[in-house]
Amino acid sequence: MIEGDVQTPVVADDQDKQIHQLIDQNREIVRLLHRKGADVKLVVYPDLRHGEVFPASLLNVIIEQRY
């Protein structure tokens, strides 16, 4: 699972809280999948927007041979 953490020009305080909640939810999903035997990993890419995360994460997937 991959996640960016860039804020958009909305109310920054509220959005910061939402970002942290989403990351916490993703952590819980990863824990659940681990308990079910899945080989998953959560990586947060700081300062990247949603569309910027894919190219950044692709290199990690290739290097770690997670395919």
mmCIF file as Biopython writes it, N, C-alpha, C and O atoms, coordinates in Angstrom:
data_model
#
loop_
_atom_site.group_PDB
_atom_site.id
_atom_site.type_symbol
_atom_site.label_atom_id
_atom_site.label_alt_id
_atom_site.label_comp_id
_atom_site.label_asym_id
_atom_site.label_entity_id
_atom_site.label_seq_id
_atom_site.pdbx_PDB_ins_code
_atom_site.Cartn_x
_atom_site.Cartn_y
_atom_site.Cartn_z
_atom_site.occupancy
_atom_site.B_iso_or_equiv
_atom_site.auth_seq_id
_atom_site.auth_asym_id
_atom_site.pdbx_PDB_model_num
ATOM 1   N N  . MET A ? 1  ? 0.850  -1.158  0.000   1.0 0.0 1  A 1 
ATOM 2   C CA . MET A ? 1  ? 0.000  0.000   0.000   1.0 0.0 1  A 1 
ATOM 3   C C  . MET A ? 1  ? 0.894  1.218   0.000   1.0 0.0 1  A 1 
ATOM 4   O O  . MET A ? 1  ? 1.938  1.245   0.651   1.0 0.0 1  A 1 
ATOM 5   N N  . ILE A ? 2  ? 0.470  2.218   -0.736  1.0 0.0 2  A 1 
ATOM 6   C CA . ILE A ? 2  ? 1.249  3.443   -0.809  1.0 0.0 2  A 1 
ATOM 7   C C  . ILE A ? 2  ? 0.352  4.623   -0.488  1.0 0.0 2  A 1 
ATOM 8   O O  . ILE A ? 2  ? -0.854 4.579   -0.733  1.0 0.0 2  A 1 
ATOM 9   N N  . GLU A ? 3  ? 0.925  5.655   0.048   1.0 0.0 3  A 1 
ATOM 10  C CA . GLU A ? 3  ? 0.155  6.822   0.467   1.0 0.0 3  A 1 
ATOM 11  C C  . GLU A ? 3  ? 1.028  8.053   0.376   1.0 0.0 3  A 1 
ATOM 12  O O  . GLU A ? 3  ? 2.195  8.022   0.765   1.0 0.0 3  A 1 
ATOM 13  N N  . GLY A ? 4  ? 0.469  9.136   -0.138  1.0 0.0 4  A 1 
ATOM 14  C CA . GLY A ? 4  ? 1.137  10.429  -0.109  1.0 0.0 4  A 1 
ATOM 15  C C  . GLY A ? 4  ? 0.607  11.231  1.066   1.0 0.0 4  A 1 
ATOM 16  O O  . GLY A ? 4  ? -0.367 10.829  1.704   1.0 0.0 4  A 1 
ATOM 17  N N  . ASP A ? 5  ? 1.229  12.344  1.354   1.0 0.0 5  A 1 
ATOM 18  C CA . ASP A ? 5  ? 0.742  13.136  2.491   1.0 0.0 5  A 1 
ATOM 19  C C  . ASP A ? 5  ? 0.673  14.633  2.212   1.0 0.0 5  A 1 
ATOM 20  O O  . ASP A ? 5  ? 0.678  15.430  3.150   1.0 0.0 5  A 1 
ATOM 21  N N  . VAL A ? 6  ? 0.611  15.028  0.957   1.0 0.0 6  A 1 
ATOM 22  C CA . VAL A ? 6  ? 0.570  16.452  0.631   1.0 0.0 6  A 1 
ATOM 23  C C  . VAL A ? 6  ? -0.813 17.020  0.897   1.0 0.0 6  A 1 
ATOM 24  O O  . VAL A ? 6  ? -1.832 16.397  0.598   1.0 0.0 6  A 1 
ATOM 25  N N  . GLN A ? 7  ? -0.824 18.198  1.456   1.0 0.0 7  A 1 
ATOM 26  C CA . GLN A ? 7  ? -2.083 18.888  1.700   1.0 0.0 7  A 1 
ATOM 27  C C  . GLN A ? 7  ? -2.468 19.711  0.479   1.0 0.0 7  A 1 
ATOM 28  O O  . GLN A ? 7  ? -1.611 20.264  -0.210  1.0 0.0 7  A 1 
ATOM 29  N N  . THR A ? 8  ? -3.756 19.781  0.225   1.0 0.0 8  A 1 
ATOM 30  C CA . THR A ? 8  ? -4.248 20.656  -0.823  1.0 0.0 8  A 1 
ATOM 31  C C  . THR A ? 8  ? -4.672 21.966  -0.182  1.0 0.0 8  A 1 
ATOM 32  O O  . THR A ? 8  ? -4.792 22.033  1.042   1.0 0.0 8  A 1 
ATOM 33  N N  . PRO A ? 9  ? -4.902 23.005  -0.966  1.0 0.0 9  A 1 
ATOM 34  C CA . PRO A ? 9  ? -5.194 24.312  -0.366  1.0 0.0 9  A 1 
ATOM 35  C C  . PRO A ? 9  ? -6.583 24.411  0.263   1.0 0.0 9  A 1 
ATOM 36  O O  . PRO A ? 9  ? -7.320 25.358  -0.009  1.0 0.0 9  A 1 
ATOM 37  N N  . VAL A ? 10 ? -6.937 23.453  1.088   1.0 0.0 10 A 1 
ATOM 38  C CA . VAL A ? 10 ? -8.180 23.502  1.864   1.0 0.0 10 A 1 
ATOM 39  C C  . VAL A ? 10 ? -7.761 23.921  3.267   1.0 0.0 10 A 1 
ATOM 40  O O  . VAL A ? 10 ? -6.620 24.341  3.463   1.0 0.0 10 A 1 
ATOM 41  N N  . VAL A ? 11 ? -8.631 23.821  4.221   1.0 0.0 11 A 1 
ATOM 42  C CA . VAL A ? 11 ? -8.281 24.174  5.591   1.0 0.0 11 A 1 
ATOM 43  C C  . VAL A ? 11 ? -7.193 23.220  6.073   1.0 0.0 11 A 1 
ATOM 44  O O  . VAL A ? 11 ? -7.457 22.041  6.307   1.0 0.0 11 A 1 
ATOM 45  N N  . ALA A ? 12 ? -5.992 23.719  6.218   1.0 0.0 12 A 1 
ATOM 46  C CA . ALA A ? 12 ? -4.815 22.886  6.475   1.0 0.0 12 A 1 
ATOM 47  C C  . ALA A ? 12 ? -4.922 22.086  7.770   1.0 0.0 12 A 1 
ATOM 48  O O  . ALA A ? 12 ? -4.544 20.915  7.795   1.0 0.0 12 A 1 
ATOM 49  N N  . ASP A ? 13 ? -5.424 22.687  8.841   1.0 0.0 13 A 1 
ATOM 50  C CA . ASP A ? 13 ? -5.497 21.969  10.119  1.0 0.0 13 A 1 
ATOM 51  C C  . ASP A ? 13 ? -6.396 20.752  10.007  1.0 0.0 13 A 1 
ATOM 52  O O  . ASP A ? 13 ? -6.024 19.663  10.445  1.0 0.0 13 A 1 
ATOM 53  N N  . ASP A ? 14 ? -7.570 20.921  9.428   1.0 0.0 14 A 1 
ATOM 54  C CA . ASP A ? 14 ? -8.509 19.822  9.281   1.0 0.0 14 A 1 
ATOM 55  C C  . ASP A ? 14 ? -7.945 18.765  8.335   1.0 0.0 14 A 1 
ATOM 56  O O  . ASP A ? 14 ? -8.086 17.567  8.580   1.0 0.0 14 A 1 
ATOM 57  N N  . GLN A ? 15 ? -7.319 19.204  7.276   1.0 0.0 15 A 1 
ATOM 58  C CA . GLN A ? 15 ? -6.777 18.260  6.310   1.0 0.0 15 A 1 
ATOM 59  C C  . GLN A ? 15 ? -5.617 17.471  6.906   1.0 0.0 15 A 1 
ATOM 60  O O  . GLN A ? 15 ? -5.474 16.281  6.625   1.0 0.0 15 A 1 
ATOM 61  N N  . ASP A ? 16 ? -4.795 18.110  7.718   1.0 0.0 16 A 1 
ATOM 62  C CA . ASP A ? 16 ? -3.690 17.407  8.367   1.0 0.0 16 A 1 
ATOM 63  C C  . ASP A ? 16 ? -4.236 16.282  9.239   1.0 0.0 16 A 1 
ATOM 64  O O  . ASP A ? 16 ? -3.685 15.181  9.256   1.0 0.0 16 A 1 
ATOM 65  N N  . LYS A ? 17 ? -5.315 16.557  9.958   1.0 0.0 17 A 1 
ATOM 66  C CA . LYS A ? 17 ? -5.954 15.541  10.798  1.0 0.0 17 A 1 
ATOM 67  C C  . LYS A ? 17 ? -6.495 14.408  9.925   1.0 0.0 17 A 1 
ATOM 68  O O  . LYS A ? 17 ? -6.349 13.235  10.268  1.0 0.0 17 A 1 
ATOM 69  N N  . GLN A ? 18 ? -7.120 14.757  8.795   1.0 0.0 18 A 1 
ATOM 70  C CA . GLN A ? 18 ? -7.661 13.736  7.899   1.0 0.0 18 A 1 
ATOM 71  C C  . GLN A ? 18 ? -6.553 12.853  7.330   1.0 0.0 18 A 1 
ATOM 72  O O  . GLN A ? 18 ? -6.713 11.637  7.232   1.0 0.0 18 A 1 
ATOM 73  N N  . ILE A ? 19 ? -5.440 13.459  6.960   1.0 0.0 19 A 1 
ATOM 74  C CA . ILE A ? 19 ? -4.314 12.692  6.414   1.0 0.0 19 A 1 
ATOM 75  C C  . ILE A ? 19 ? -3.820 11.684  7.448   1.0 0.0 19 A 1 
ATOM 76  O O  . ILE A ? 19 ? -3.581 10.524  7.113   1.0 0.0 19 A 1 
ATOM 77  N N  . HIS A ? 20 ? -3.665 12.110  8.686   1.0 0.0 20 A 1 
ATOM 78  C CA . HIS A ? 20 ? -3.194 11.208  9.737   1.0 0.0 20 A 1 
ATOM 79  C C  . HIS A ? 20 ? -4.207 10.094  9.988   1.0 0.0 20 A 1 
ATOM 80  O O  . HIS A ? 20 ? -3.823 8.952   10.242  1.0 0.0 20 A 1 
ATOM 81  N N  . GLN A ? 21 ? -5.500 10.420  9.917   1.0 0.0 21 A 1 
ATOM 82  C CA . GLN A ? 21 ? -6.527 9.389   10.090  1.0 0.0 21 A 1 
ATOM 83  C C  . GLN A ? 21 ? -6.468 8.366   8.963   1.0 0.0 21 A 1 
ATOM 84  O O  . GLN A ? 21 ? -6.597 7.167   9.208   1.0 0.0 21 A 1 
ATOM 85  N N  . LEU A ? 22 ? -6.276 8.829   7.734   1.0 0.0 22 A 1 
ATOM 86  C CA . LEU A ? 22 ? -6.185 7.906   6.598   1.0 0.0 22 A 1 
ATOM 87  C C  . LEU A ? 22 ? -4.969 6.993   6.719   1.0 0.0 22 A 1 
ATOM 88  O O  . LEU A ? 22 ? -5.053 5.798   6.435   1.0 0.0 22 A 1 
ATOM 89  N N  . ILE A ? 23 ? -3.854 7.550   7.135   1.0 0.0 23 A 1 
ATOM 90  C CA . ILE A ? 23 ? -2.650 6.738   7.300   1.0 0.0 23 A 1 
ATOM 91  C C  . ILE A ? 23 ? -2.860 5.716   8.407   1.0 0.0 23 A 1 
ATOM 92  O O  . ILE A ? 23 ? -2.435 4.568   8.275   1.0 0.0 23 A 1 
ATOM 93  N N  . ASP A ? 24 ? -3.512 6.116   9.500   1.0 0.0 24 A 1 
ATOM 94  C CA . ASP A ? 24 ? -3.815 5.167   10.577  1.0 0.0 24 A 1 
ATOM 95  C C  . ASP A ? 24 ? -4.745 4.060   10.083  1.0 0.0 24 A 1 
ATOM 96  O O  . ASP A ? 24 ? -4.568 2.896   10.442  1.0 0.0 24 A 1 
ATOM 97  N N  . GLN A ? 25 ? -5.732 4.415   9.264   1.0 0.0 25 A 1 
ATOM 98  C CA . GLN A ? 25 ? -6.632 3.404   8.698   1.0 0.0 25 A 1 
ATOM 99  C C  . GLN A ? 25 ? -5.861 2.441   7.802   1.0 0.0 25 A 1 
ATOM 100 O O  . GLN A ? 25 ? -6.099 1.234   7.831   1.0 0.0 25 A 1 
ATOM 101 N N  . ASN A ? 26 ? -4.948 2.970   7.015   1.0 0.0 26 A 1 
ATOM 102 C CA . ASN A ? 26 ? -4.139 2.107   6.156   1.0 0.0 26 A 1 
ATOM 103 C C  . ASN A ? 26 ? -3.251 1.186   6.982   1.0 0.0 26 A 1 
ATOM 104 O O  . ASN A ? 26 ? -3.033 0.035   6.604   1.0 0.0 26 A 1 
ATOM 105 N N  . ARG A ? 27 ? -2.742 1.672   8.093   1.0 0.0 27 A 1 
ATOM 106 C CA . ARG A ? 27 ? -1.932 0.820   8.981   1.0 0.0 27 A 1 
ATOM 107 C C  . ARG A ? 27 ? -2.772 -0.339  9.515   1.0 0.0 27 A 1 
ATOM 108 O O  . ARG A ? 27 ? -2.296 -1.471  9.600   1.0 0.0 27 A 1 
ATOM 109 N N  . GLU A ? 28 ? -4.013 -0.051  9.871   1.0 0.0 28 A 1 
ATOM 110 C CA . GLU A ? 28 ? -4.906 -1.096  10.373  1.0 0.0 28 A 1 
ATOM 111 C C  . GLU A ? 28 ? -5.200 -2.121  9.282   1.0 0.0 28 A 1 
ATOM 112 O O  . GLU A ? 28 ? -5.259 -3.318  9.563   1.0 0.0 28 A 1 
ATOM 113 N N  . ILE A ? 29 ? -5.383 -1.677  8.058   1.0 0.0 29 A 1 
ATOM 114 C CA . ILE A ? 29 ? -5.602 -2.592  6.934   1.0 0.0 29 A 1 
ATOM 115 C C  . ILE A ? 29 ? -4.389 -3.487  6.744   1.0 0.0 29 A 1 
ATOM 116 O O  . ILE A ? 29 ? -4.536 -4.689  6.521   1.0 0.0 29 A 1 
ATOM 117 N N  . VAL A ? 30 ? -3.197 -2.918  6.828   1.0 0.0 30 A 1 
ATOM 118 C CA . VAL A ? 30 ? -1.969 -3.700  6.681   1.0 0.0 30 A 1 
ATOM 119 C C  . VAL A ? 30 ? -1.882 -4.750  7.787   1.0 0.0 30 A 1 
ATOM 120 O O  . VAL A ? 30 ? -1.531 -5.898  7.516   1.0 0.0 30 A 1 
ATOM 121 N N  . ARG A ? 31 ? -2.197 -4.373  9.030   1.0 0.0 31 A 1 
ATOM 122 C CA . ARG A ? 31 ? -2.169 -5.342  10.138  1.0 0.0 31 A 1 
ATOM 123 C C  . ARG A ? 31 ? -3.156 -6.479  9.885   1.0 0.0 31 A 1 
ATOM 124 O O  . ARG A ? 31 ? -2.833 -7.646  10.105  1.0 0.0 31 A 1 
ATOM 125 N N  . LEU A ? 32 ? -4.344 -6.141  9.428   1.0 0.0 32 A 1 
ATOM 126 C CA . LEU A ? 32 ? -5.360 -7.153  9.133   1.0 0.0 32 A 1 
ATOM 127 C C  . LEU A ? 32 ? -4.878 -8.106  8.038   1.0 0.0 32 A 1 
ATOM 128 O O  . LEU A ? 32 ? -5.029 -9.322  8.161   1.0 0.0 32 A 1 
ATOM 129 N N  . LEU A ? 33 ? -4.305 -7.562  6.981   1.0 0.0 33 A 1 
ATOM 130 C CA . LEU A ? 33 ? -3.812 -8.397  5.891   1.0 0.0 33 A 1 
ATOM 131 C C  . LEU A ? 33 ? -2.642 -9.283  6.345   1.0 0.0 33 A 1 
ATOM 132 O O  . LEU A ? 33 ? -2.521 -10.427 5.908   1.0 0.0 33 A 1 
ATOM 133 N N  . HIS A ? 34 ? -1.785 -8.748  7.221   1.0 0.0 34 A 1 
ATOM 134 C CA . HIS A ? 34 ? -0.684 -9.556  7.768   1.0 0.0 34 A 1 
ATOM 135 C C  . HIS A ? 34 ? -1.236 -10.746 8.541   1.0 0.0 34 A 1 
ATOM 136 O O  . HIS A ? 34 ? -0.758 -11.871 8.398   1.0 0.0 34 A 1 
ATOM 137 N N  . ARG A ? 35 ? -2.258 -10.479 9.367   1.0 0.0 35 A 1 
ATOM 138 C CA . ARG A ? 35 ? -2.864 -11.569 10.152  1.0 0.0 35 A 1 
ATOM 139 C C  . ARG A ? 35 ? -3.458 -12.639 9.245   1.0 0.0 35 A 1 
ATOM 140 O O  . ARG A ? 35 ? -3.540 -13.805 9.632   1.0 0.0 35 A 1 
ATOM 141 N N  . LYS A ? 36 ? -3.867 -12.258 8.058   1.0 0.0 36 A 1 
ATOM 142 C CA . LYS A ? 36 ? -4.439 -13.216 7.105   1.0 0.0 36 A 1 
ATOM 143 C C  . LYS A ? 36 ? -3.369 -13.850 6.216   1.0 0.0 36 A 1 
ATOM 144 O O  . LYS A ? 36 ? -3.683 -14.630 5.317   1.0 0.0 36 A 1 
ATOM 145 N N  . GLY A ? 37 ? -2.092 -13.509 6.476   1.0 0.0 37 A 1 
ATOM 146 C CA . GLY A ? 37 ? -0.997 -14.146 5.768   1.0 0.0 37 A 1 
ATOM 147 C C  . GLY A ? 37 ? -0.488 -13.404 4.539   1.0 0.0 37 A 1 
ATOM 148 O O  . GLY A ? 37 ? 0.380  -13.921 3.834   1.0 0.0 37 A 1 
ATOM 149 N N  . ALA A ? 38 ? -0.991 -12.230 4.266   1.0 0.0 38 A 1 
ATOM 150 C CA . ALA A ? 38 ? -0.546 -11.475 3.089   1.0 0.0 38 A 1 
ATOM 151 C C  . ALA A ? 38 ? 0.803  -10.814 3.359   1.0 0.0 38 A 1 
ATOM 152 O O  . ALA A ? 38 ? 1.092  -10.392 4.478   1.0 0.0 38 A 1 
ATOM 153 N N  . ASP A ? 39 ? 1.607  -10.734 2.330   1.0 0.0 39 A 1 
ATOM 154 C CA . ASP A ? 39 ? 2.898  -10.047 2.410   1.0 0.0 39 A 1 
ATOM 155 C C  . ASP A ? 39 ? 2.678  -8.616  1.926   1.0 0.0 39 A 1 
ATOM 156 O O  . ASP A ? 39 ? 2.820  -8.321  0.739   1.0 0.0 39 A 1 
ATOM 157 N N  . VAL A ? 40 ? 2.333  -7.738  2.853   1.0 0.0 40 A 1 
ATOM 158 C CA . VAL A ? 40 ? 2.039  -6.349  2.498   1.0 0.0 40 A 1 
ATOM 159 C C  . VAL A ? 40 ? 2.934  -5.415  3.296   1.0 0.0 40 A 1 
ATOM 160 O O  . VAL A ? 40 ? 3.494  -5.778  4.331   1.0 0.0 40 A 1 
ATOM 161 N N  . LYS A ? 41 ? 3.044  -4.214  2.783   1.0 0.0 41 A 1 
ATOM 162 C CA . LYS A ? 41 ? 3.885  -3.206  3.420   1.0 0.0 41 A 1 
ATOM 163 C C  . LYS A ? 41 ? 3.239  -1.853  3.135   1.0 0.0 41 A 1 
ATOM 164 O O  . LYS A ? 41 ? 2.805  -1.600  2.011   1.0 0.0 41 A 1 
ATOM 165 N N  . LEU A ? 42 ? 3.173  -0.998  4.123   1.0 0.0 42 A 1 
ATOM 166 C CA . LEU A ? 42 ? 2.671  0.363   3.944   1.0 0.0 42 A 1 
ATOM 167 C C  . LEU A ? 42 ? 3.866  1.296   3.847   1.0 0.0 42 A 1 
ATOM 168 O O  . LEU A ? 42 ? 4.738  1.299   4.715   1.0 0.0 42 A 1 
ATOM 169 N N  . VAL A ? 43 ? 3.896  2.076   2.795   1.0 0.0 43 A 1 
ATOM 170 C CA . VAL A ? 43 ? 4.954  3.064   2.618   1.0 0.0 43 A 1 
ATOM 171 C C  . VAL A ? 43 ? 4.291  4.419   2.432   1.0 0.0 43 A 1 
ATOM 172 O O  . VAL A ? 43 ? 3.449  4.585   1.549   1.0 0.0 43 A 1 
ATOM 173 N N  . VAL A ? 44 ? 4.662  5.376   3.250   1.0 0.0 44 A 1 
ATOM 174 C CA . VAL A ? 44 ? 4.160  6.738   3.129   1.0 0.0 44 A 1 
ATOM 175 C C  . VAL A ? 44 ? 5.241  7.565   2.443   1.0 0.0 44 A 1 
ATOM 176 O O  . VAL A ? 44 ? 6.390  7.601   2.882   1.0 0.0 44 A 1 
ATOM 177 N N  . TYR A ? 45 ? 4.855  8.218   1.375   1.0 0.0 45 A 1 
ATOM 178 C CA . TYR A ? 45 ? 5.782  9.061   0.628   1.0 0.0 45 A 1 
ATOM 179 C C  . TYR A ? 45 ? 5.511  10.517  0.996   1.0 0.0 45 A 1 
ATOM 180 O O  . TYR A ? 45 ? 4.557  11.111  0.493   1.0 0.0 45 A 1 
ATOM 181 N N  . PRO A ? 46 ? 6.335  11.097  1.867   1.0 0.0 46 A 1 
ATOM 182 C CA . PRO A ? 46 ? 6.104  12.464  2.307   1.0 0.0 46 A 1 
ATOM 183 C C  . PRO A ? 46 ? 6.204  13.456  1.146   1.0 0.0 46 A 1 
ATOM 184 O O  . PRO A ? 46 ? 7.004  13.289  0.225   1.0 0.0 46 A 1 
ATOM 185 N N  . ASP A ? 47 ? 5.392  14.457  1.218   1.0 0.0 47 A 1 
ATOM 186 C CA . ASP A ? 47 ? 5.417  15.582  0.278   1.0 0.0 47 A 1 
ATOM 187 C C  . ASP A ? 47 ? 5.020  15.214  -1.149  1.0 0.0 47 A 1 
ATOM 188 O O  . ASP A ? 47 ? 5.351  15.945  -2.083  1.0 0.0 47 A 1 
ATOM 189 N N  . LEU A ? 48 ? 4.318  14.096  -1.336  1.0 0.0 48 A 1 
ATOM 190 C CA . LEU A ? 48 ? 3.852  13.721  -2.662  1.0 0.0 48 A 1 
ATOM 191 C C  . LEU A ? 48 ? 2.331  13.679  -2.688  1.0 0.0 48 A 1 
ATOM 192 O O  . LEU A ? 48 ? 1.686  13.268  -1.723  1.0 0.0 48 A 1 
ATOM 193 N N  . ARG A ? 49 ? 1.775  14.113  -3.810  1.0 0.0 49 A 1 
ATOM 194 C CA . ARG A ? 49 ? 0.335  14.004  -4.033  1.0 0.0 49 A 1 
ATOM 195 C C  . ARG A ? 49 ? 0.026  12.605  -4.546  1.0 0.0 49 A 1 
ATOM 196 O O  . ARG A ? 49 ? 0.925  11.844  -4.906  1.0 0.0 49 A 1 
ATOM 197 N N  . HIS A ? 50 ? -1.267 12.282  -4.573  1.0 0.0 50 A 1 
ATOM 198 C CA . HIS A ? 50 ? -1.715 10.949  -4.978  1.0 0.0 50 A 1 
ATOM 199 C C  . HIS A ? 50 ? -1.093 10.522  -6.313  1.0 0.0 50 A 1 
ATOM 200 O O  . HIS A ? 50 ? -0.534 9.429   -6.405  1.0 0.0 50 A 1 
ATOM 201 N N  . GLY A ? 51 ? -1.178 11.351  -7.328  1.0 0.0 51 A 1 
ATOM 202 C CA . GLY A ? 51 ? -0.665 10.998  -8.645  1.0 0.0 51 A 1 
ATOM 203 C C  . GLY A ? 51 ? 0.848  10.901  -8.714  1.0 0.0 51 A 1 
ATOM 204 O O  . GLY A ? 51 ? 1.385  10.270  -9.624  1.0 0.0 51 A 1 
ATOM 205 N N  . GLU A ? 52 ? 1.535  11.508  -7.778  1.0 0.0 52 A 1 
ATOM 206 C CA . GLU A ? 52 ? 3.001  11.487  -7.763  1.0 0.0 52 A 1 
ATOM 207 C C  . GLU A ? 52 ? 3.549  10.250  -7.047  1.0 0.0 52 A 1 
ATOM 208 O O  . GLU A ? 52 ? 4.725  9.913   -7.184  1.0 0.0 52 A 1 
ATOM 209 N N  . VAL A ? 53 ? 2.686  9.581   -6.286  1.0 0.0 53 A 1 
ATOM 210 C CA . VAL A ? 53 ? 3.138  8.436   -5.495  1.0 0.0 53 A 1 
ATOM 211 C C  . VAL A ? 53 ? 3.472  7.238   -6.381  1.0 0.0 53 A 1 
ATOM 212 O O  . VAL A ? 53 ? 4.444  6.530   -6.116  1.0 0.0 53 A 1 
ATOM 213 N N  . PHE A ? 54 ? 2.678  7.000   -7.431  1.0 0.0 54 A 1 
ATOM 214 C CA . PHE A ? 54 ? 2.894  5.809   -8.250  1.0 0.0 54 A 1 
ATOM 215 C C  . PHE A ? 54 ? 4.295  5.746   -8.857  1.0 0.0 54 A 1 
ATOM 216 O O  . PHE A ? 54 ? 4.980  4.740   -8.673  1.0 0.0 54 A 1 
ATOM 217 N N  . PRO A ? 55 ? 4.752  6.783   -9.576  1.0 0.0 55 A 1 
ATOM 218 C CA . PRO A ? 55 ? 6.102  6.677   -10.152 1.0 0.0 55 A 1 
ATOM 219 C C  . PRO A ? 55 ? 7.184  6.526   -9.080  1.0 0.0 55 A 1 
ATOM 220 O O  . PRO A ? 55 ? 8.170  5.817   -9.282  1.0 0.0 55 A 1 
ATOM 221 N N  . ALA A ? 56 ? 6.995  7.193   -7.945  1.0 0.0 56 A 1 
ATOM 222 C CA . ALA A ? 56 ? 7.987  7.094   -6.870  1.0 0.0 56 A 1 
ATOM 223 C C  . ALA A ? 56 ? 8.002  5.685   -6.282  1.0 0.0 56 A 1 
ATOM 224 O O  . ALA A ? 56 ? 9.066  5.156   -5.957  1.0 0.0 56 A 1 
ATOM 225 N N  . SER A ? 57 ? 6.834  5.083   -6.147  1.0 0.0 57 A 1 
ATOM 226 C CA . SER A ? 57 ? 6.764  3.753   -5.541  1.0 0.0 57 A 1 
ATOM 227 C C  . SER A ? 57 ? 7.181  2.652   -6.501  1.0 0.0 57 A 1 
ATOM 228 O O  . SER A ? 57 ? 7.643  1.596   -6.068  1.0 0.0 57 A 1 
ATOM 229 N N  . LEU A ? 58 ? 7.027  2.880   -7.781  1.0 0.0 58 A 1 
ATOM 230 C CA . LEU A ? 58 ? 7.376  1.863   -8.766  1.0 0.0 58 A 1 
ATOM 231 C C  . LEU A ? 58 ? 8.842  1.458   -8.642  1.0 0.0 58 A 1 
ATOM 232 O O  . LEU A ? 58 ? 9.171  0.274   -8.724  1.0 0.0 58 A 1 
ATOM 233 N N  . LEU A ? 59 ? 9.704  2.421   -8.449  1.0 0.0 59 A 1 
ATOM 234 C CA . LEU A ? 59 ? 11.127 2.119   -8.291  1.0 0.0 59 A 1 
ATOM 235 C C  . LEU A ? 59 ? 11.362 1.224   -7.076  1.0 0.0 59 A 1 
ATOM 236 O O  . LEU A ? 59 ? 12.149 0.280   -7.148  1.0 0.0 59 A 1 
ATOM 237 N N  . ASN A ? 60 ? 10.690 1.509   -5.965  1.0 0.0 60 A 1 
ATOM 238 C CA . ASN A ? 60 ? 10.841 0.673   -4.769  1.0 0.0 60 A 1 
ATOM 239 C C  . ASN A ? 60 ? 10.354 -0.747  -5.018  1.0 0.0 60 A 1 
ATOM 240 O O  . ASN A ? 60 ? 10.977 -1.705  -4.561  1.0 0.0 60 A 1 
ATOM 241 N N  . VAL A ? 61 ? 9.256  -0.887  -5.733  1.0 0.0 61 A 1 
ATOM 242 C CA . VAL A ? 61 ? 8.714  -2.212  -6.042  1.0 0.0 61 A 1 
ATOM 243 C C  . VAL A ? 61 ? 9.719  -3.003  -6.855  1.0 0.0 61 A 1 
ATOM 244 O O  . VAL A ? 61 ? 9.946  -4.184  -6.594  1.0 0.0 61 A 1 
ATOM 245 N N  . ILE A ? 62 ? 10.319 -2.359  -7.835  1.0 0.0 62 A 1 
ATOM 246 C CA . ILE A ? 62 ? 11.299 -3.044  -8.687  1.0 0.0 62 A 1 
ATOM 247 C C  . ILE A ? 62 ? 12.551 -3.410  -7.894  1.0 0.0 62 A 1 
ATOM 248 O O  . ILE A ? 62 ? 13.050 -4.530  -8.003  1.0 0.0 62 A 1 
ATOM 249 N N  . ILE A ? 63 ? 13.055 -2.480  -7.104  1.0 0.0 63 A 1 
ATOM 250 C CA . ILE A ? 63 ? 14.275 -2.738  -6.317  1.0 0.0 63 A 1 
ATOM 251 C C  . ILE A ? 63 ? 14.046 -3.862  -5.307  1.0 0.0 63 A 1 
ATOM 252 O O  . ILE A ? 63 ? 14.905 -4.727  -5.135  1.0 0.0 63 A 1 
ATOM 253 N N  . GLU A ? 64 ? 12.891 -3.853  -4.639  1.0 0.0 64 A 1 
ATOM 254 C CA . GLU A ? 64 ? 12.601 -4.871  -3.617  1.0 0.0 64 A 1 
ATOM 255 C C  . GLU A ? 64 ? 12.035 -6.147  -4.211  1.0 0.0 64 A 1 
ATOM 256 O O  . GLU A ? 64 ? 11.764 -7.102  -3.484  1.0 0.0 64 A 1 
ATOM 257 N N  . GLN A ? 65 ? 11.855 -6.172  -5.518  1.0 0.0 65 A 1 
ATOM 258 C CA . GLN A ? 65 ? 11.297 -7.323  -6.245  1.0 0.0 65 A 1 
ATOM 259 C C  . GLN A ? 65 ? 9.985  -7.783  -5.622  1.0 0.0 65 A 1 
ATOM 260 O O  . GLN A ? 65 ? 9.798  -8.969  -5.350  1.0 0.0 65 A 1 
ATOM 261 N N  . ARG A ? 66 ? 9.084  -6.838  -5.400  1.0 0.0 66 A 1 
ATOM 262 C CA . ARG A ? 66 ? 7.759  -7.136  -4.840  1.0 0.0 66 A 1 
ATOM 263 C C  . ARG A ? 66 ? 6.756  -7.296  -5.967  1.0 0.0 66 A 1 
ATOM 264 O O  . ARG A ? 66 ? 5.767  -6.566  -6.032  1.0 0.0 66 A 1 
ATOM 265 N N  . TYR A ? 67 ? 7.004  -8.244  -6.851  1.0 0.0 67 A 1 
ATOM 266 C CA . TYR A ? 67 ? 6.089  -8.492  -7.949  1.0 0.0 67 A 1 
ATOM 267 C C  . TYR A ? 67 ? 6.017  -9.971  -8.224  1.0 0.0 67 A 1 
ATOM 268 O O  . TYR A ? 67 ? 5.292  -10.398 -9.123  1.0 0.0 67 A 1 
#
